[in-house]
Amino acid sequence: MSARRGIFFNSKARTNEKINQLTTTTATSNEDPISKTNQTGTVKKKIILNHAKRAMNKTIYSGPRKIFSTNYKANRTQLNHKAFFGGDTDEYDIDNNQKTTMNTLHSKTIIHNSTTRTNSQQIPTVVSNFRQPTTCAELDETQSYIDDMEYLLAGFQPGKVLGDRCLSAIKFAELCTKESFRMHIRTENALERIFNLLKDAPDIPSLNICTAFVLYILSSDTLASEMNPDIIHLMLDLIKKSASINIDDHEYKKTKKRILEINSNSLSKDIFYEQKFNARDIILETFVNIARNNLKESLVDVIRTSRGFDLMIDEVYNKVQDLSNYNIESPPLSHGYRKVCRYINMLEEFSNENSEQLSRSHSDVNRMYIAQYKQYSLFHSLSKLLDLSIVWLQKDLPVNESSTTEKNSNIHHVFRDGCKTIMSILVIVTSDCEIICDRLTTDDRFFSNLFRLLVTIEKSSFSNEDKFDTLALTLNLLINLVQNTKDVYKHLMQQNMPGGSSLKIYEYLGKLFCEQESSAARAESHEENDWMMEDVDDKEFDEQSDTVPTNESGATFNRALQKAAGHMENTFVAAFSGVILAVILLRDQATYVSQIRELMPQKKFDTMAFILKKFFVFMQMSHAFTPSGVKILEEIISMVLSLCG
């Protein structure tokens, strides 16, 4: 038989234990002396074949060796891991590090590995592939999310015990407070699967409040892309079924307590009041959040057609009725007042045509629905809330900052912001709508409260910036009422200011115009020129002219904002007052022109024309005008210019 070269393992190699048994039984006591004295690298081998013994010399192959084989046992026998990774010897040079004895039985090659000594010196580890810390963190978050979702989805199954489902829902709500978890939910589209498993939640008290809280947490993000009609219907169903919930249910009370703990630890504490914490309150706050996120027109339509607006307006009415039972020192008053203001802001967002996702036609439909629901129920609530706000605002209201305490300052700022909220939604619903304006002016108490508010805010110790918003919105509402009704201008000219004053309403507006214009002029006296009127000519305001005074330079507009920072509020309030007086002149110039001229500085309309032109230029540069606003203001300025001189 010819000599076989190499030490390659075949697929049927035996283990060392079997080899030792074979070599023990086949070893012979008569060893050839040549095998002990041979120094040339040859070893005498014994081959047993068909019971015939013969010896032969075989030269050991010293070339490259195959270490790994397709057979696991062969690999384990051949490779010494400790020596390979920890030693400094060349593991591939087998001939120089170990003595090899090969025995064959039935043409099978057998190897004996001798022990190899290695030094304690360690080889430096070289890592060719590594990840950045941020990548490791992302992978950890992803794996943690996968593990959590597998656990939660299993617990949400309708066949599970109620306690397990509630536990999974609470755990899910707690995880949703983490932004990274909410990010994974949106990328994996897991919300649809979860809410499909919670379709029966409205009928189960504990799951009802859990699901409502989960929706509230998810709505806190600026993106509302996960909202769909099914979720909107689920939210409304949660509100309707919450009315029949037994609040003494053990599982419900335990779940509510756990949710309040999560809210106090991870979320704002000023949103919910523990004594009135329920699914209805949570879902309405959820609508408050999603209203700010520019919902699509289709989703707003779903809310309206599903009577979602009805629930919101009814809740405003109920909250206002509750507030009338509190006094200013009552702790729930501030919390309830802020809540009803948030609900009003929500309705404002749904009716605002400036929303990015709502067209003018949809906003008109929404605001008409909101205004006319239950015979203008919202107007009655707003009128009563304004009356309460003014009473609370006037109570202990300081006339100077030195007499203001921190507690009184905070509560009075709350009421001032509430008045601003009321004015803001009314400005939107009355814009270019004669029906709503006519209905609103039939409430004499409300109309009188508008001027009570103006006087109260003007005489308060609030800063100019705090005063400006409320004054400007109230005057803007008066502009809408005067412009869109037939007889309101007569009321302004004939009626006295509220509170037993002998001053006529139009006289107060003229006085307000002169004071605000004078304050703006004093602030502008430190400037070299008037930036807004540098390139404006009176001819540009000709009623027949299509030329619009604009300034295309961005640098000039930025300079305008910086220079106007100190006196812009005064100029705007003066301009709003001037617009109201000018609209009265448009209605009946012949009758009232002499009375209004007597109120103007130097008894001329030049100052009014200057303020109105300045206001027009600024509003055009900031693109804040509606088409109807541009038209009416151009008409007013042209009329006032004709009265100058």
Solvent accessible surface area in square Angstrom, and as a share of the most:
residue,aa,sasa,rsa
1,M,116,0.52
2,S,96,0.62
3,A,56,0.44
4,R,125,0.46
5,R,175,0.64
6,G,12,0.11
7,I,17,0.09
8,F,116,0.48
9,F,47,0.19
10,N,64,0.33
11,S,83,0.53
12,K,153,0.65
13,A,28,0.22
14,R,86,0.31
15,T,50,0.29
16,N,77,0.40
17,E,124,0.56
18,K,92,0.39
19,I,9,0.04
20,N,77,0.40
21,Q,94,0.42
22,L,31,0.15
23,T,24,0.14
24,T,104,0.60
25,T,110,0.64
26,T,45,0.26
27,A,79,0.61
28,T,47,0.28
29,S,110,0.71
30,N,123,0.63
31,E,104,0.47
32,D,31,0.16
33,P,97,0.61
34,I,104,0.53
35,S,39,0.25
36,K,142,0.60
37,T,96,0.56
38,N,44,0.23
39,Q,154,0.69
40,T,114,0.67
41,G,51,0.49
42,T,33,0.19
43,V,52,0.30
44,K,43,0.18
45,K,10,0.04
46,K,73,0.31
47,I,27,0.14
48,I,41,0.21
49,L,57,0.28
50,N,120,0.61
51,H,184,0.82
52,A,60,0.47
53,K,166,0.70
54,R,132,0.48
55,A,50,0.39
56,M,51,0.23
57,N,95,0.49
58,K,26,0.11
59,T,93,0.54
60,I,36,0.19
61,Y,72,0.27
62,S,87,0.56
63,G,22,0.22
64,P,116,0.73
65,R,24,0.09
66,K,108,0.46
67,I,17,0.08
68,F,120,0.50
69,S,23,0.15
70,T,139,0.81
71,N,41,0.21
72,Y,157,0.60
73,K,104,0.44
74,A,3,0.02
75,N,36,0.18
76,R,135,0.49
77,T,31,0.18
78,Q,24,0.11
79,L,21,0.10
80,N,76,0.39
81,H,101,0.45
82,K,180,0.76
83,A,5,0.04
84,F,56,0.23
85,F,138,0.58
86,G,32,0.31
87,G,2,0.02
88,D,65,0.34
89,T,47,0.27
90,D,82,0.43
91,E,40,0.18
92,Y,120,0.46
93,D,44,0.23
94,I,14,0.07
95,D,49,0.25
96,N,117,0.60
97,N,49,0.25
98,Q,38,0.17
99,K,179,0.76
100,T,25,0.15
101,T,62,0.36
102,M,10,0.05
103,N,33,0.17
104,T,29,0.17
105,L,28,0.14
106,H,116,0.52
107,S,59,0.38
108,K,62,0.26
109,T,35,0.20
110,I,11,0.05
111,I,11,0.06
112,H,54,0.24
113,N,68,0.35
114,S,51,0.33
115,T,132,0.77
116,T,34,0.20
117,R,221,0.81
118,T,57,0.33
119,N,96,0.49
120,S,113,0.73
121,Q,125,0.55
122,Q,152,0.68
123,I,95,0.48
124,P,113,0.71
125,T,121,0.71
126,V,134,0.77
127,V,99,0.57
128,S,96,0.62
129,N,132,0.68
130,F,154,0.64
131,R,157,0.57
132,Q,107,0.47
133,P,105,0.66
134,T,96,0.56
135,T,50,0.29
136,C,65,0.39
137,A,53,0.41
138,E,106,0.48
139,L,88,0.44
140,D,98,0.51
141,E,69,0.31
142,T,52,0.30
143,Q,98,0.43
144,S,53,0.34
145,Y,14,0.05
146,I,74,0.37
147,D,71,0.37
148,D,37,0.19
149,M,8,0.03
150,E,113,0.51
151,Y,116,0.44
152,L,0,0.00
153,L,31,0.15
154,A,49,0.38
155,G,9,0.09
156,F,1,0.00
157,Q,74,0.33
158,P,79,0.50
159,G,79,0.76
160,K,94,0.40
161,V,106,0.61
162,L,71,0.35
163,G,32,0.31
164,D,67,0.35
165,R,7,0.03
166,C,2,0.01
167,L,104,0.52
168,S,3,0.02
169,A,1,0.01
170,I,18,0.09
171,K,76,0.32
172,F,1,0.00
173,A,1,0.01
174,E,60,0.27
175,L,12,0.06
176,C,0,0.00
177,T,30,0.18
178,K,112,0.48
179,E,131,0.59
180,S,43,0.27
181,F,11,0.04
182,R,20,0.07
183,M,104,0.46
184,H,23,0.10
185,I,1,0.00
186,R,45,0.17
187,T,94,0.55
188,E,100,0.45
189,N,112,0.58
190,A,0,0.00
191,L,9,0.04
192,E,114,0.51
193,R,119,0.43
194,I,0,0.00
195,F,13,0.05
196,N,74,0.38
197,L,36,0.18
198,L,2,0.01
199,K,144,0.61
200,D,50,0.26
201,A,0,0.00
202,P,5,0.03
203,D,100,0.52
204,I,39,0.20
205,P,35,0.22
206,S,2,0.01
207,L,0,0.00
208,N,0,0.00
209,I,0,0.00
210,C,1,0.00
211,T,1,0.00
212,A,0,0.00
213,F,0,0.00
214,V,1,0.01
215,L,1,0.01
216,Y,20,0.08
217,I,1,0.00
218,L,3,0.01
219,S,3,0.02
220,S,62,0.40
221,D,34,0.18
222,T,115,0.67
223,L,113,0.56
224,A,19,0.15
225,S,91,0.59
226,E,27,0.12
227,M,15,0.06
228,N,51,0.26
229,P,60,0.38
230,D,110,0.57
231,I,8,0.04
232,I,0,0.00
233,H,93,0.41
234,L,21,0.11
235,M,0,0.00
236,L,5,0.02
237,D,50,0.26
238,L,0,0.00
239,I,2,0.01
240,K,117,0.50
241,K,75,0.32
242,S,19,0.12
243,A,93,0.72
244,S,96,0.62
245,I,27,0.14
246,N,89,0.46
247,I,117,0.59
248,D,104,0.54
249,D,52,0.27
250,H,138,0.62
251,E,35,0.16
252,Y,7,0.03
253,K,112,0.47
254,K,110,0.47
255,T,2,0.01
256,K,48,0.20
257,K,135,0.57
258,R,80,0.29
259,I,1,0.00
260,L,31,0.16
261,E,69,0.31
262,I,5,0.03
263,N,9,0.05
264,S,46,0.30
265,N,122,0.62
266,S,62,0.40
267,L,46,0.23
268,S,60,0.39
269,K,141,0.60
270,D,99,0.51
271,I,30,0.15
272,F,13,0.06
273,Y,67,0.25
274,E,106,0.47
275,Q,133,0.59
276,K,87,0.37
277,F,4,0.02
278,N,58,0.30
279,A,2,0.01
280,R,65,0.24
281,D,10,0.05
282,I,0,0.00
283,I,0,0.00
284,L,1,0.01
285,E,3,0.02
286,T,0,0.00
287,F,1,0.01
288,V,4,0.03
289,N,17,0.09
290,I,1,0.00
291,A,7,0.06
292,R,142,0.52
293,N,25,0.13
294,N,53,0.27
295,L,8,0.04
296,K,125,0.53
297,E,46,0.21
298,S,67,0.43
299,L,9,0.04
300,V,3,0.02
301,D,34,0.17
302,V,27,0.16
303,I,0,0.00
304,R,40,0.14
305,T,99,0.57
306,S,21,0.14
307,R,144,0.52
308,G,0,0.00
309,F,0,0.00
310,D,7,0.04
311,L,30,0.15
312,M,1,0.00
313,I,0,0.00
314,D,35,0.18
315,E,17,0.08
316,V,0,0.00
317,Y,98,0.37
318,N,69,0.35
319,K,27,0.11
320,V,1,0.01
321,Q,61,0.27
322,D,53,0.28
323,L,3,0.01
324,S,43,0.28
325,N,122,0.63
326,Y,64,0.24
327,N,88,0.45
328,I,29,0.15
329,E,115,0.52
330,S,24,0.16
331,P,114,0.71
332,P,29,0.18
333,L,1,0.00
334,S,23,0.15
335,H,32,0.14
336,G,13,0.13
337,Y,1,0.00
338,R,104,0.38
339,K,5,0.02
340,V,0,0.00
341,C,13,0.08
342,R,41,0.15
343,Y,1,0.00
344,I,0,0.00
345,N,63,0.32
346,M,2,0.01
347,L,0,0.00
348,E,24,0.11
349,E,59,0.27
350,F,4,0.02
351,S,1,0.01
352,N,29,0.15
353,E,53,0.24
354,N,122,0.63
355,S,19,0.12
356,E,145,0.65
357,Q,81,0.36
358,L,14,0.07
359,S,48,0.31
360,R,118,0.43
361,S,70,0.45
362,H,52,0.23
363,S,1,0.00
364,D,40,0.21
365,V,77,0.44
366,N,0,0.00
367,R,14,0.05
368,M,50,0.22
369,Y,70,0.26
370,I,0,0.00
371,A,0,0.00
372,Q,75,0.33
373,Y,26,0.10
374,K,125,0.53
375,Q,145,0.65
376,Y,25,0.09
377,S,15,0.10
378,L,1,0.00
379,F,11,0.05
380,H,93,0.41
381,S,3,0.02
382,L,2,0.01
383,S,11,0.07
384,K,75,0.32
385,L,0,0.00
386,L,0,0.00
387,D,31,0.16
388,L,34,0.17
389,S,0,0.00
390,I,0,0.00
391,V,75,0.43
392,W,17,0.06
393,L,0,0.00
394,Q,86,0.38
395,K,90,0.38
396,D,104,0.54
397,L,32,0.16
398,P,18,0.11
399,V,114,0.65
400,N,68,0.35
401,E,126,0.56
402,S,108,0.70
403,S,67,0.44
404,T,45,0.26
405,T,74,0.43
406,E,141,0.63
407,K,157,0.67
408,N,51,0.26
409,S,26,0.17
410,N,84,0.43
411,I,27,0.14
412,H,3,0.02
413,H,58,0.26
414,V,16,0.09
415,F,0,0.00
416,R,18,0.06
417,D,54,0.28
418,G,0,0.00
419,C,0,0.00
420,K,58,0.24
421,T,14,0.08
422,I,0,0.00
423,M,0,0.00
424,S,23,0.15
425,I,1,0.00
426,L,1,0.01
427,V,21,0.12
428,I,31,0.16
429,V,1,0.01
430,T,0,0.00
431,S,35,0.23
432,D,65,0.34
433,C,14,0.08
434,E,111,0.50
435,I,105,0.54
436,I,0,0.00
437,C,0,0.00
438,D,70,0.36
439,R,77,0.28
440,L,7,0.03
441,T,29,0.17
442,T,90,0.52
443,D,43,0.22
444,D,108,0.56
445,R,125,0.46
446,F,2,0.01
447,F,12,0.05
448,S,36,0.23
449,N,0,0.00
450,L,0,0.00
451,F,1,0.00
452,R,45,0.16
453,L,0,0.00
454,L,1,0.00
455,V,41,0.23
456,T,11,0.06
457,I,0,0.00
458,E,38,0.17
459,K,141,0.60
460,S,7,0.04
461,S,22,0.14
462,F,19,0.08
463,S,54,0.35
464,N,100,0.51
465,E,125,0.56
466,D,42,0.22
467,K,36,0.15
468,F,42,0.17
469,D,56,0.29
470,T,1,0.00
471,L,7,0.04
472,A,11,0.08
473,L,41,0.21
474,T,0,0.00
475,L,0,0.00
476,N,43,0.22
477,L,0,0.00
478,L,0,0.00
479,I,19,0.10
480,N,17,0.09
481,L,0,0.00
482,V,1,0.00
483,Q,45,0.20
484,N,18,0.09
485,T,9,0.05
486,K,169,0.72
487,D,93,0.48
488,V,12,0.07
489,Y,20,0.08
490,K,85,0.36
491,H,66,0.29
492,L,0,0.00
493,M,9,0.04
494,Q,104,0.46
495,Q,81,0.36
496,N,73,0.37
497,M,11,0.05
498,P,38,0.24
499,G,84,0.80
500,G,81,0.78
501,S,45,0.29
502,S,104,0.67
503,L,62,0.31
504,K,64,0.27
505,I,4,0.02
506,Y,16,0.06
507,E,49,0.22
508,Y,14,0.05
509,L,0,0.00
510,G,1,0.01
511,K,101,0.43
512,L,1,0.01
513,F,0,0.00
514,C,36,0.21
515,E,71,0.32
516,Q,25,0.11
517,E,30,0.13
518,S,43,0.28
519,S,32,0.21
520,A,2,0.02
521,A,46,0.36
522,R,150,0.55
523,A,37,0.29
524,E,34,0.15
525,S,82,0.53
526,H,166,0.74
527,E,43,0.19
528,E,174,0.78
529,N,79,0.40
530,D,34,0.18
531,W,11,0.04
532,M,11,0.05
533,M,30,0.14
534,E,82,0.37
535,D,120,0.62
536,V,31,0.18
537,D,73,0.38
538,D,70,0.36
539,K,162,0.69
540,E,45,0.20
541,F,4,0.02
542,D,79,0.41
543,E,101,0.45
544,Q,153,0.68
545,S,35,0.23
546,D,137,0.71
547,T,76,0.44
548,V,59,0.34
549,P,10,0.06
550,T,82,0.47
551,N,54,0.27
552,E,171,0.77
553,S,49,0.32
554,G,48,0.46
555,A,77,0.60
556,T,25,0.15
557,F,46,0.19
558,N,85,0.44
559,R,85,0.31
560,A,0,0.00
561,L,73,0.36
562,Q,139,0.62
563,K,70,0.30
564,A,2,0.02
565,A,65,0.51
566,G,61,0.59
567,H,4,0.02
568,M,51,0.23
569,E,30,0.13
570,N,24,0.12
571,T,2,0.01
572,F,25,0.11
573,V,3,0.02
574,A,0,0.00
575,A,0,0.00
576,F,22,0.09
577,S,0,0.00
578,G,0,0.00
579,V,10,0.06
580,I,0,0.00
581,L,0,0.00
582,A,0,0.00
583,V,1,0.01
584,I,0,0.00
585,L,0,0.00
586,L,51,0.25
587,R,95,0.35
588,D,43,0.22
589,Q,70,0.31
590,A,97,0.75
591,T,74,0.43
592,Y,21,0.08
593,V,26,0.15
594,S,64,0.42
595,Q,69,0.30
596,I,0,0.00
597,R,80,0.29
598,E,102,0.46
599,L,45,0.22
600,M,6,0.03
601,P,40,0.25
602,Q,159,0.71
603,K,116,0.49
604,K,103,0.44
605,F,1,0.01
606,D,70,0.36
607,T,31,0.18
608,M,0,0.00
609,A,3,0.03
610,F,73,0.30
611,I,3,0.02
612,L,0,0.00
613,K,22,0.09
614,K,2,0.01
615,F,9,0.04
616,F,1,0.00
617,V,6,0.04
618,F,15,0.06
619,M,29,0.13
620,Q,27,0.12
621,M,21,0.09
622,S,45,0.29
623,H,165,0.74
624,A,55,0.43
625,F,45,0.19
626,T,58,0.34
627,P,118,0.74
628,S,41,0.26
629,G,16,0.15
630,V,32,0.18
631,K,148,0.63
632,I,36,0.18
633,L,6,0.03
634,E,47,0.21
635,E,63,0.28
636,I,0,0.00
637,I,0,0.00
638,S,23,0.15
639,M,21,0.09
640,V,0,0.00
641,L,40,0.20
642,S,84,0.54
643,L,28,0.14
644,C,40,0.24
645,G,109,1.05
